[in-house]
């Protein structure tokens, strides 16, 4: 038993990689459809968007680059579908230069499937350079911050921006953030000063950083990682990539728990203490 | 299916498999994928910055629309490059002084308000509340408030190094360690979730590209990478024998 435990502790790590790959792949090929419970922080974002009247101004800041795509892309699709379904006036931008193409693709795709017209129902403004300064600039004069949209059309000529002079005219902002600049930048330099309601989405790795802001009401809701995206898809009755990935997520988490427990058992079976191993 | 979509799928699949081949061991496929990634990332960032910032926000308004006030930030930006010429390197300090001054002035009050004052306010919520239903002595919200308060105080005591950690201070600091361990565990759990999500996202696309619509890109390229690794390993073993 002792030898077996010792062998297991020295197992080639490539065996674990292979196990993870198999456990991830199988549920993607043969989905089980495990139940997904909606958390209060995700429901708050949904409820707030749901409470906005048609024509209210919704700003979606896609503050991520391709590295954050697996978690934040499904969120952006779900939020945009919801906003277009509610006939909100949608403004889109990104604070990350490498995310510009990805953000534009999201807006074009969802607007096309929702039958929305560019410049009339929504606008994609492109990359806003300057991090916090970009937000302050939008708070002072939206049209000066963006003289033209991503496609080169003058913002002064766009019907969608007719009633938007500053960030004070925006009713709800959601930042889908992979790091800095992102959700906290929007809070510190945007909501604190210009008074709009703010919600957010983030990668799972940065979710613990935003829970203090959630608990104090500094942000009204939070979508954390692929799980948050899946919960939003469930609320919207529009199951997509995030929901499809939840079975694989649960399976890999289960395997990792089993591996952690097994490794601890093997460790104690070898009869070594931490001092002896060193 | 358009040709560019299929070509894009083959390139994306190939590069993903090249990078994943590192899980076997460091190899030429991984190195190739890594170098292409670095090159493309830098090239893409430069292009976006050129069109979205230098052209749209500076050249067009300054030269074509005559907004001459933009010459001031442009000049400050150019002064930053003076660092590369030792004789006039001191000029770059003007730009740095401007950036530091503005950033500090804007950031310090906002950061203090957002992350210190409001967080302290959130830490000292009342345990007993009064409302239409009378006095509410102990609720789950109150328990949360108590936990947050104990956690914040004990962790602060743990990081207070000006006094020796003995007796009461030692015990409180010990409680702080438990709170820290729970928070590290939660952070690790979320990190695992994030990394698995990235893997799922990549696998999702690899499964899609394994279909006939994309010319079985994943299957063909996977076979190619495995064959390439075998050929590379044989070459290495022959070299070591010689």
HADDOCK unambig.tbl for C-alpha pairs under 7 A between the chains (distance, minus, plus):
assign (segid A and resid 14 and name CA) (segid B and resid 23 and name CA) 6.80 0.50 0.50
assign (segid A and resid 14 and name CA) (segid B and resid 24 and name CA) 6.70 0.50 0.50
assign (segid A and resid 24 and name CA) (segid B and resid 200 and name CA) 6.64 0.50 0.50
assign (segid A and resid 25 and name CA) (segid B and resid 203 and name CA) 6.92 0.50 0.50
assign (segid A and resid 70 and name CA) (segid B and resid 197 and name CA) 6.43 0.50 0.50
assign (segid A and resid 70 and name CA) (segid B and resid 198 and name CA) 5.59 0.50 0.50
assign (segid A and resid 70 and name CA) (segid B and resid 201 and name CA) 4.67 0.50 0.50
assign (segid A and resid 71 and name CA) (segid B and resid 197 and name CA) 6.50 0.50 0.50
assign (segid A and resid 97 and name CA) (segid B and resid 45 and name CA) 6.57 0.50 0.50
assign (segid A and resid 97 and name CA) (segid B and resid 48 and name CA) 6.35 0.50 0.50
assign (segid A and resid 97 and name CA) (segid B and resid 49 and name CA) 6.94 0.50 0.50
assign (segid A and resid 98 and name CA) (segid B and resid 45 and name CA) 5.85 0.50 0.50
assign (segid A and resid 127 and name CA) (segid B and resid 52 and name CA) 6.67 0.50 0.50
assign (segid A and resid 129 and name CA) (segid B and resid 53 and name CA) 6.95 0.50 0.50
assign (segid A and resid 188 and name CA) (segid B and resid 110 and name CA) 5.91 0.50 0.50
assign (segid A and resid 188 and name CA) (segid B and resid 111 and name CA) 6.52 0.50 0.50
assign (segid A and resid 188 and name CA) (segid B and resid 114 and name CA) 6.05 0.50 0.50
assign (segid A and resid 189 and name CA) (segid B and resid 110 and name CA) 6.97 0.50 0.50
assign (segid A and resid 203 and name CA) (segid B and resid 194 and name CA) 6.46 0.50 0.50
assign (segid A and resid 204 and name CA) (segid B and resid 190 and name CA) 5.26 0.50 0.50
assign (segid A and resid 204 and name CA) (segid B and resid 191 and name CA) 6.45 0.50 0.50
assign (segid A and resid 204 and name CA) (segid B and resid 193 and name CA) 6.33 0.50 0.50
assign (segid A and resid 204 and name CA) (segid B and resid 194 and name CA) 4.86 0.50 0.50
assign (segid A and resid 205 and name CA) (segid B and resid 190 and name CA) 5.18 0.50 0.50
assign (segid A and resid 205 and name CA) (segid B and resid 191 and name CA) 4.53 0.50 0.50
assign (segid A and resid 205 and name CA) (segid B and resid 194 and name CA) 5.48 0.50 0.50
assign (segid A and resid 208 and name CA) (segid B and resid 187 and name CA) 6.34 0.50 0.50
assign (segid A and resid 216 and name CA) (segid B and resid 119 and name CA) 6.92 0.50 0.50
assign (segid A and resid 216 and name CA) (segid B and resid 122 and name CA) 5.18 0.50 0.50
assign (segid A and resid 225 and name CA) (segid B and resid 194 and name CA) 6.58 0.50 0.50
assign (segid A and resid 226 and name CA) (segid B and resid 197 and name CA) 6.29 0.50 0.50
assign (segid A and resid 245 and name CA) (segid B and resid 200 and name CA) 6.39 0.50 0.50
assign (segid A and resid 249 and name CA) (segid B and resid 196 and name CA) 6.56 0.50 0.50
assign (segid A and resid 249 and name CA) (segid B and resid 197 and name CA) 6.89 0.50 0.50
